[in-house]
Amino acid sequence: MFRAGAFDQLKQNATKARIPFYGSYTESDPVKIVVEGVDTFKKENCDLI
């Protein structure tokens, strides 16, 4: 289920908590977003994904 504003709310909360965030306004495939996000965080040497 999609809720308008959920992406922005999650991004804002993560930023306030200083938690790295990955998402997409244009991609609708959640699997693709996760794969890209995990790759991004691995490249940034994040300890926890």
C-alpha positions in Angstrom: 0.0 0.0 0.0 1.3 3.4 -0.9 0.7 6.4 1.3 1.5 9.9 -0.1 4.1 11.6 2.0 5.4 8.4 3.6 8.7 8.6 1.7 9.3 12.2 2.8 8.3 11.5 6.4 10.7 8.6 6.6 13.5 10.6 5.0 12.9 13.5 7.4 12.9 11.2 10.5 16.1 9.4 9.4 17.9 12.7 8.7 16.9 14.1 12.1 18.2 10.9 13.8 21.4 11.1 11.6 20.6 7.7 10.1 21.8 7.2 6.5 18.7 6.9 4.2 18.3 5.5 0.7 15.1 5.7 -1.4 13.7 6.8 -4.7 10.9 9.0 -5.9 10.8 7.5 -9.3 11.5 3.7 -8.9 8.4 1.6 -8.0 10.1 -1.8 -7.7 10.9 -2.3 -4.0 13.4 -5.0 -4.7 15.4 -2.8 -7.0 15.4 0.0 -4.4 16.7 -2.4 -1.7 19.4 -3.8 -4.0 20.6 -0.3 -4.9 20.4 0.9 -1.3 22.5 -2.1 0.0 25.1 -1.5 -2.7 25.2 2.2 -1.8 25.7 1.6 1.9 28.3 -1.1 1.2 30.3 1.4 -0.9 30.0 3.9 2.0 31.3 1.2 4.4 28.3 1.3 6.7 28.5 -1.0 9.6 24.8 -1.8 9.8 22.4 -2.0 6.8 
